[in-house]
Amino acid sequence: MAITRLPSAGFSITIRIAVPADASSIGRLTTAVGEAGAIVTALDVVDSDPTNVIVDLTCDTADASHADQVVDALTALDGVDVRKVSDRTFLLHLGGKIEVNSKVSLRTRDELSRAYTPGVARVCQAIAENPADARRLTIKRNTVAVVSDGSAVLGLGNLGPAASLPVMEGKAALFKRFGGVDAWPVVLDTQDTDEIVAIVKAIAPAYGGINLEDIAAPRCFEIEARLRELLDIPVFHDDQHGTAICVLAALTNALRVVGKQLADVRVVVSGAGAAGTAIMKLLLRQGVGDIIAYDRQGALHRGMTGLNPAWQWLADNTNKAGYAGDLAGAVRGADVFIGVSAPNLLTGDDVAAMAKDSIVFALANPDPEVDPREARKHAAIVATGRSDQPNQINNVLAFPGVFRGMLDAHAEEFTEEMALAAARAIADVVGEEKINPTVIVPSVFDSRVAPAVAAAVRAAAQNPANILTPADPSPADPNATPAPAPTTPPAPADLPEIAAEASATP
């Protein structure tokens, strides 16, 4: 069954309209918009004269074709002159979403002499003598490259580097807003694995971390693995590890709500690409009972031939019973369904056939694998990737805090222990006393999330042996109160050392 799209701020439009200056005109406009299925969010009078009123009517629509329908409905009204239609999403992107600001004022000759020549030469020499000082004396200490080749942009496919740039800009804005991290888009006009690895290796000296984004599987696995071997800074593929962290956090709380243990549940994952593979590996690391991985070739199982290395690994390490049927059959009796694939793959009846107190994470965007309204009729807990549905599983819960923690720890790599620590921190921010079927993850605007994740990742980087595994006798206290969020990211520990060095320099 197709999923009915709901009006969203992502398809908000502002329509400039001239109408007769009579008492009923404005009411006719709002009525027409409502009857067309859109939601009026603002109506502002721009100008008027004795016979006409010019207004800006803003409304949320479901998609571009729905926006056209709303405009047509207004145009059809007697006496109404539609003068201009503005797509508010495109307006927001005009000129890009990020910019560079200087941290020093450069108002005087004295400041210029220290920030640039001649003073800067001494800093260059210090770094040449001790390259590690670049982490403390340059933007490297707080800067991440958001790297993409545009081969897997959102769920839209291979759009190329230029078309991927709005996503990378948005990612950089989120890094700054939620983690205090300075990130910059680096979009590459090549989809050759060797070239991408060589380019990122060449630009790495300027950055404290690399965030790979929207690179198609299976190339993304090789690119990440090779860069991890080559670089002394963390390499993090958000489509893999950010998604996996957030899914594990959400599943941790969902299982708390329904009273099940991860070791006892059977999980079906639809989509064995970058996100699905990372999710399954992290769940296996945490001791999940069993997983069935499902993709274009069906359920991955031992004995299949012609699989790429990533799928072969999944075939060898999941699906204990060797199930080889369709997706609907795979979810029958399963405790958890996780979809990171394509829309409209399951029906409400398929969800009804799952185990009692089932959990459904239908994360394909913008249209999930099953209509969440139908799924909620049968599943105990339903989550999506959409902001207009309860339990939005969004990577912004993870990556700003993960990089904040890694940068503060001067980490040289991203580890599985960091991923587990981050997932636990996200889950625990909600608090066991507050979780319920519609609240299994914190809001993306919860100011406690990024600091909690950063602290957990920093601790994992500094002492990975302290990260608990399922075999540990004493799990983390789910009632532990997260540390309050600071108003700014925590200052790295080496600031006093730099100050001391500066004051000691003649």
C-alpha positions as CSV (number, residue, x, y, z in Angstrom):
1,M,0.0,0.0,0.0
2,A,1.4,3.4,-1.0
3,I,2.2,5.8,1.8
4,T,0.2,9.1,1.8
5,R,2.5,12.0,2.1
6,L,1.8,14.6,4.8
7,P,2.4,18.3,4.6
8,S,5.9,19.2,5.7
9,A,8.1,22.3,6.3
10,G,10.5,20.8,3.7
11,F,7.9,21.7,1.1
12,S,6.9,25.1,2.5
13,I,6.0,27.8,0.0
14,T,5.2,31.5,0.2
15,I,2.6,32.8,-2.3
16,R,2.3,36.6,-2.9
17,I,-1.4,37.3,-3.8
18,A,-3.4,40.4,-4.6
19,V,-7.1,40.2,-3.5
20,P,-10.0,42.6,-3.3
21,A,-10.1,44.6,-0.1
22,D,-13.2,43.1,1.3
23,A,-13.9,41.2,4.5
24,S,-14.2,37.8,3.0
25,S,-11.1,37.7,0.7
26,I,-8.6,36.5,3.3
27,G,-11.0,33.8,4.5
28,R,-11.4,32.5,1.0
29,L,-7.7,32.1,0.6
30,T,-7.1,30.1,3.8
31,T,-10.2,28.0,3.0
32,A,-8.9,27.1,-0.4
33,V,-5.5,26.2,0.9
34,G,-7.1,24.0,3.6
35,E,-9.4,22.2,1.1
36,A,-6.3,21.5,-1.1
37,G,-4.8,19.6,1.8
38,A,-2.1,22.1,2.8
39,I,-1.5,23.8,6.2
40,V,-1.4,27.6,6.4
41,T,1.5,28.6,8.7
42,A,1.6,32.4,8.2
43,L,-0.4,35.1,6.5
44,D,1.2,38.6,6.3
45,V,-0.2,41.8,4.7
46,V,2.5,43.3,2.5
47,D,0.7,46.3,1.0
48,S,-2.8,47.7,0.5
49,D,-4.7,50.5,-1.2
50,P,-8.4,51.4,-1.2
51,T,-9.4,48.5,-3.5
52,N,-6.8,45.7,-3.1
53,V,-4.7,44.0,-0.4
54,I,-1.4,42.2,-1.2
55,V,-0.6,39.3,1.2
56,D,2.1,36.7,1.6
57,L,0.5,33.4,2.4
58,T,2.9,30.7,3.7
59,C,1.8,27.1,3.8
60,D,3.3,23.6,4.2
61,T,2.6,21.2,1.3
62,A,3.4,17.5,0.8
63,D,5.6,17.7,-2.3
64,A,6.3,19.8,-5.4
65,S,3.2,18.6,-7.2
66,H,1.0,19.2,-4.2
67,A,2.4,22.8,-4.1
68,D,1.4,23.2,-7.7
69,Q,-2.1,22.0,-6.8
70,V,-2.4,24.6,-4.0
71,V,-1.3,27.4,-6.3
72,D,-3.9,26.3,-8.9
73,A,-6.6,26.3,-6.3
74,L,-5.8,29.9,-5.4
75,T,-5.5,31.0,-9.0
76,A,-9.0,29.6,-9.7
77,L,-10.6,31.9,-7.1
78,D,-12.5,34.9,-8.5
79,G,-10.6,38.2,-8.1
80,V,-7.4,36.5,-6.9
81,D,-4.1,37.5,-8.6
82,V,-1.2,35.1,-7.8
83,R,1.9,37.2,-8.4
84,K,4.8,35.1,-7.2
85,V,5.4,31.7,-5.6
86,S,8.6,31.2,-3.6
87,D,9.9,27.8,-2.5
88,R,11.1,28.5,1.1
89,T,13.6,25.5,1.0
90,F,15.3,27.0,-2.1
91,L,15.3,30.4,-0.5
92,L,17.1,29.0,2.5
93,H,19.9,27.6,0.2
94,L,20.5,30.7,-1.8
95,G,24.2,31.5,-1.6
96,G,24.9,28.4,0.5
97,K,24.3,27.7,4.2
98,I,27.7,28.2,5.7
99,E,30.5,30.7,5.8
100,V,34.0,31.3,7.2
101,N,34.4,33.8,10.1
102,S,37.7,35.0,11.4
103,K,38.4,34.3,15.1
104,V,40.7,37.3,15.3
105,S,39.6,40.9,14.6
106,L,42.7,42.2,12.6
107,R,41.8,45.7,13.5
108,T,45.3,47.0,14.2
109,R,48.8,46.7,12.7
110,D,49.8,44.9,15.9
111,E,47.2,42.1,15.5
112,L,48.1,41.8,11.8
113,S,51.7,41.3,12.7
114,R,50.9,38.4,15.0
115,A,48.2,36.7,12.9
116,Y,50.1,37.0,9.7
117,T,53.6,38.2,8.8
118,P,56.0,38.4,10.4
119,G,54.7,36.7,13.6
120,V,53.2,33.7,11.8
121,A,56.6,32.6,10.6
122,R,57.6,31.5,14.1
123,V,54.5,29.4,14.4
124,C,55.2,27.7,11.0
125,Q,58.7,26.9,12.2
126,A,57.4,25.4,15.5
127,I,55.1,23.1,13.6
128,A,57.9,22.1,11.1
129,E,60.0,21.1,14.1
130,N,57.1,19.3,15.8
131,P,54.3,18.4,13.4
132,A,52.1,17.3,16.3
133,D,51.8,21.0,17.3
134,A,49.5,21.5,14.3
135,R,46.7,19.9,16.4
136,R,47.1,22.8,18.9
137,L,48.2,25.8,16.8
138,T,45.9,25.5,13.7
139,I,42.4,24.9,12.7
140,K,43.3,21.2,12.7
141,R,42.3,20.9,16.4
142,N,38.7,21.5,15.6
143,T,38.1,21.0,11.9
144,V,36.5,18.1,10.0
145,A,36.4,17.5,6.2
146,V,33.0,16.3,5.0
147,V,34.0,14.3,2.0
148,S,31.7,13.0,-0.8
149,D,31.8,11.9,-4.4
150,G,28.1,12.3,-4.8
151,S,27.5,8.6,-5.7
152,A,24.8,7.9,-3.2
153,V,23.1,11.2,-2.3
154,L,20.4,10.7,0.3
155,G,18.1,8.2,-1.3
156,L,18.3,9.9,-4.6
157,G,21.2,7.9,-6.1
158,N,24.3,9.0,-8.1
159,L,23.8,12.7,-8.5
160,G,27.5,13.7,-8.7
161,P,29.6,16.1,-6.6
162,A,27.9,19.4,-7.3
163,A,24.4,18.1,-6.5
164,S,25.8,16.6,-3.3
165,L,27.1,20.0,-2.1
166,P,23.8,21.1,-0.4
167,V,23.8,18.0,1.8
168,M,27.5,18.5,2.7
169,E,26.8,22.1,3.6
170,G,23.9,21.0,5.8
171,K,26.1,18.5,7.5
172,A,28.7,21.2,8.2
173,A,26.0,23.4,9.7
174,L,24.9,20.6,11.9
175,F,28.4,19.9,13.1
176,K,28.8,23.5,14.2
177,R,25.3,23.9,15.7
178,F,25.3,20.7,17.8
179,G,29.0,19.9,18.4
180,G,30.9,23.2,18.0
181,V,32.9,21.5,15.3
182,D,34.1,23.5,12.3
183,A,33.4,21.3,9.3
184,W,33.9,22.0,5.6
185,P,32.4,20.3,2.5
186,V,34.9,18.6,0.2
187,V,33.1,17.2,-2.9
188,L,35.3,15.3,-5.3
189,D,34.8,15.1,-9.1
190,T,35.8,11.5,-9.2
191,Q,34.3,8.2,-8.2
192,D,37.5,6.2,-8.6
193,T,38.5,4.6,-5.3
194,D,42.2,5.1,-5.7
195,E,41.8,8.7,-6.6
196,I,39.5,9.4,-3.7
197,V,41.9,7.8,-1.3
198,A,44.8,9.7,-2.7
199,I,43.0,13.1,-2.6
200,V,41.8,12.6,1.0
201,K,45.3,11.5,2.1
202,A,46.7,14.6,0.5
203,I,44.4,17.1,2.1
204,A,44.3,15.4,5.6
205,P,47.0,17.6,7.2
206,A,44.5,20.4,7.5
207,Y,41.9,18.4,9.3
208,G,41.4,16.7,12.7
209,G,39.0,14.2,11.3
210,I,37.4,12.9,8.0
211,N,33.7,12.4,7.7
212,L,32.9,10.3,4.6
213,E,29.4,10.9,3.3
214,D,27.1,9.7,0.6
215,I,29.6,7.3,-1.1
216,A,28.0,4.3,-2.6
217,A,28.5,0.7,-1.3
218,P,30.6,-1.4,-1.6
219,R,33.3,1.2,-2.6
220,C,32.7,3.1,0.7
221,F,34.0,0.1,2.7
222,E,37.3,-0.1,0.9
223,I,37.7,3.7,0.9
224,E,37.2,3.9,4.6
225,A,39.4,0.9,5.4
226,R,42.3,2.2,3.3
227,L,42.1,5.7,4.7
228,R,42.1,4.4,8.3
229,E,45.3,2.6,7.5
230,L,46.9,5.6,5.9
231,L,45.9,8.5,8.2
232,D,46.6,9.4,11.8
233,I,43.2,11.1,12.3
234,P,39.8,9.5,12.7
235,V,37.9,8.4,9.6
236,F,34.2,8.1,10.1
237,H,31.7,7.1,7.5
238,D,28.4,8.6,8.8
239,D,26.1,6.6,6.6
240,Q,27.6,3.5,8.2
241,H,28.6,4.3,11.8
242,G,26.4,7.3,12.5
243,T,23.3,5.3,11.5
244,A,24.4,2.2,13.4
245,I,25.0,4.2,16.6
246,C,21.6,5.8,16.4
247,V,19.8,2.5,15.6
248,L,21.6,0.7,18.5
249,A,20.6,3.6,20.9
250,A,17.0,3.4,19.8
251,L,16.8,-0.3,19.9
252,T,18.4,-0.3,23.4
253,N,15.5,1.8,24.7
254,A,12.9,0.0,22.6
255,L,13.9,-3.3,24.1
256,R,13.7,-1.7,27.6
257,V,10.1,-0.7,26.9
258,V,9.0,-4.2,25.7
259,G,11.0,-6.0,28.3
260,K,13.2,-8.1,25.9
261,Q,17.0,-8.7,25.8
262,L,19.1,-8.2,22.7
263,A,20.5,-11.7,23.1
264,D,17.0,-13.2,22.8
265,V,15.6,-11.4,19.8
266,R,15.6,-12.1,16.0
267,V,16.2,-9.1,13.8
268,V,15.5,-8.6,10.1
269,V,17.4,-5.9,8.3
270,S,16.2,-4.8,4.9
271,G,19.1,-3.2,3.1
272,A,22.6,-4.6,3.2
273,G,24.4,-1.5,2.0
274,A,26.6,0.9,4.0
275,A,24.1,1.6,6.7
276,G,22.6,-1.9,7.0
277,T,26.0,-3.6,7.1
278,A,27.3,-1.3,9.9
279,I,24.0,-1.7,11.9
280,M,24.3,-5.5,11.7
281,K,28.0,-5.5,12.6
282,L,27.3,-3.3,15.7
283,L,24.4,-5.5,16.7
284,L,26.5,-8.6,16.4
285,R,29.2,-6.9,18.5
286,Q,26.6,-6.3,21.2
287,G,25.5,-10.0,21.1
288,V,22.2,-9.9,19.2
289,G,20.3,-13.3,19.1
290,D,20.2,-13.6,15.3
291,I,19.9,-11.4,12.2
292,I,18.6,-12.0,8.7
293,A,20.1,-9.6,6.2
294,Y,17.8,-9.0,3.2
295,D,18.8,-7.2,0.0
296,R,18.2,-7.3,-3.8
297,Q,19.4,-10.9,-4.0
298,G,17.1,-11.9,-1.2
299,A,18.0,-13.2,2.2
300,L,21.7,-13.5,2.5
301,H,22.6,-17.1,3.6
302,R,25.5,-19.5,3.5
303,G,25.9,-21.2,0.2
304,M,25.1,-18.2,-1.9
305,T,27.5,-17.5,-4.7
306,G,28.7,-14.3,-6.5
307,L,28.5,-12.1,-3.4
308,N,30.7,-9.1,-2.9
309,P,33.0,-9.3,0.1
310,A,30.7,-7.3,2.4
311,W,27.7,-9.5,1.6
312,Q,29.8,-12.7,1.9
313,W,30.8,-11.6,5.4
314,L,27.1,-11.1,6.3
315,A,26.1,-14.4,4.7
316,D,28.8,-16.2,6.8
317,N,27.9,-14.4,10.1
318,T,24.1,-14.1,10.2
319,N,21.0,-16.1,9.4
320,K,21.7,-19.1,11.7
321,A,18.8,-21.1,10.2
322,G,19.7,-20.4,6.6
323,Y,16.4,-18.7,5.7
324,A,16.2,-18.1,1.9
325,G,12.7,-16.8,1.3
326,D,11.1,-13.4,0.8
327,L,11.1,-10.4,3.1
328,A,7.5,-11.0,4.3
329,G,8.5,-14.5,5.3
330,A,11.6,-13.3,7.0
331,V,9.7,-10.9,9.3
332,R,7.2,-13.5,10.2
333,G,7.8,-14.2,13.9
334,A,10.7,-11.7,14.1
335,D,11.0,-9.4,17.1
336,V,12.6,-6.5,15.2
337,F,12.5,-5.1,11.7
338,I,15.1,-2.5,10.7
339,G,14.6,-1.0,7.2
340,V,17.4,1.0,5.5
341,S,16.3,0.3,1.9
342,A,13.3,1.3,-0.1
343,P,9.6,2.4,0.4
344,N,6.5,0.2,0.5
345,L,8.2,-3.2,1.0
346,L,5.9,-4.4,3.8
347,T,2.2,-4.0,4.7
348,G,0.4,-3.8,8.0
349,D,-0.4,-7.5,7.7
350,D,3.3,-8.3,7.5
351,V,3.9,-6.4,10.7
352,A,0.9,-8.2,12.3
353,A,2.7,-11.6,11.6
354,M,5.8,-10.5,13.7
355,A,6.3,-11.7,17.3
356,K,4.4,-10.2,20.2
357,D,5.6,-6.7,21.2
358,S,7.4,-6.3,17.9
359,I,9.6,-3.3,17.0
360,V,9.7,-1.7,13.6
361,F,12.3,0.8,12.5
362,A,11.3,1.8,8.9
363,L,14.0,4.3,8.1
364,A,13.9,4.8,4.3
365,N,13.5,8.5,3.6
366,P,11.3,10.2,2.7
367,D,9.0,7.2,2.3
368,P,9.6,4.3,4.8
369,E,9.4,0.6,4.1
370,V,6.0,0.3,5.7
371,D,3.4,3.0,6.4
372,P,4.1,3.9,10.0
373,R,0.4,4.4,10.7
374,E,-0.4,0.8,9.6
375,A,2.7,-0.5,11.4
376,R,1.5,1.1,14.7
377,K,-1.7,-0.9,14.6
378,H,0.3,-4.1,15.2
379,A,3.8,-3.2,16.5
380,A,4.6,-2.1,20.0
381,I,7.1,0.5,18.8
382,V,7.5,2.2,15.5
383,A,10.3,4.5,14.5
384,T,11.2,6.3,11.2
385,G,13.7,8.7,9.8
386,R,11.0,11.4,9.3
387,S,10.7,14.5,11.5
388,D,6.9,14.5,11.2
389,Q,6.6,11.1,13.0
390,P,7.3,10.0,16.6
391,N,10.7,8.4,17.3
392,Q,12.8,10.0,14.5
393,I,16.1,8.2,14.3
394,N,18.4,10.9,13.0
395,N,22.2,10.7,12.6
396,V,22.5,14.2,14.1
397,L,22.1,12.5,17.5
398,A,25.5,10.9,16.9
399,F,28.1,12.5,14.6
400,P,28.5,16.0,16.2
401,G,29.2,14.5,19.6
402,V,31.3,11.7,18.2
403,F,33.6,14.1,16.5
404,R,33.6,16.5,19.4
405,G,34.8,13.7,21.6
406,M,37.4,12.4,19.2
407,L,38.8,15.9,18.5
408,D,39.0,16.7,22.3
409,A,40.8,13.4,22.9
410,H,43.2,14.0,19.9
411,A,42.1,10.5,18.8
412,E,43.9,9.0,15.8
413,E,41.1,6.6,14.9
414,F,37.5,5.8,15.3
415,T,36.8,2.5,17.1
416,E,34.0,0.1,17.8
417,E,34.3,0.9,21.5
418,M,33.6,4.6,20.7
419,A,30.5,3.5,18.7
420,L,29.2,1.4,21.6
421,A,29.9,4.2,24.1
422,A,28.1,6.8,21.9
423,A,25.0,4.5,21.5
424,R,24.8,4.0,25.2
425,A,25.1,7.7,25.9
426,I,22.3,8.6,23.5
427,A,20.0,5.9,25.0
428,D,20.7,7.0,28.5
429,V,20.0,10.7,27.8
430,V,16.3,9.8,27.6
431,G,16.3,8.1,31.0
432,E,14.7,4.8,31.8
433,E,11.9,6.5,33.8
434,K,10.9,8.6,30.7
435,I,11.1,6.1,27.8
436,N,7.8,4.9,26.4
437,P,6.6,3.6,23.0
438,T,6.7,7.1,21.4
439,V,9.9,8.3,23.1
440,I,12.9,5.9,22.6
441,V,15.4,8.5,21.5
442,P,16.0,12.1,22.6
443,S,15.0,15.0,20.5
444,V,17.7,16.2,18.0
445,F,17.4,19.6,19.8
446,D,18.1,18.1,23.3
447,S,21.1,20.1,24.4
448,R,22.3,17.2,26.6
449,V,22.9,14.8,23.7
450,A,26.1,16.0,22.1
451,P,28.0,16.7,25.4
452,A,27.0,13.3,26.7
453,V,28.1,11.6,23.5
454,A,31.3,13.6,23.4
455,A,32.2,12.7,27.0
456,A,31.5,9.0,26.3
457,V,33.6,8.9,23.1
458,R,36.4,10.9,24.8
459,A,36.4,8.3,27.7
460,A,36.4,5.4,25.2
461,A,39.3,7.0,23.3
462,Q,41.4,7.5,26.4
463,N,40.6,4.2,28.1
464,P,38.8,1.7,25.7
465,A,39.2,-1.1,28.2
466,N,36.4,0.5,30.3
467,I,33.8,0.1,27.6
468,L,31.4,-2.6,28.7
469,T,30.5,-5.5,26.5
470,P,27.5,-7.9,26.8
471,A,29.7,-10.3,28.7
472,D,30.5,-7.8,31.4
473,P,28.7,-8.7,34.7
474,S,27.6,-5.1,35.5
475,P,25.9,-3.2,32.7
476,A,25.7,0.6,32.6
477,D,23.2,2.1,35.0
478,P,20.2,3.0,32.8
479,N,19.0,5.4,35.5
480,A,22.3,7.4,35.5
481,T,21.6,11.1,35.0
482,P,23.5,12.5,32.0
483,A,25.9,15.3,32.7
484,P,24.3,18.8,32.1
485,A,25.1,20.3,28.7
486,P,27.6,23.0,28.7
487,T,26.7,26.1,26.7
488,T,29.9,25.7,24.6
489,P,31.9,22.6,23.7
490,P,34.4,21.6,26.5
491,A,37.8,23.2,26.1
492,P,40.5,20.7,25.2
493,A,42.9,19.9,28.0
494,D,46.0,21.3,26.3
495,L,44.9,25.0,26.4
496,P,46.9,25.8,29.6
497,E,50.0,24.2,28.0
498,I,49.7,26.4,25.0
499,A,49.2,29.5,27.1
500,A,52.3,28.5,29.2
501,E,54.4,28.0,26.0
502,A,53.2,31.3,24.7
503,S,54.1,33.2,27.8
504,A,57.5,31.5,28.0
505,T,58.4,32.5,24.5
506,P,60.6,35.7,24.4
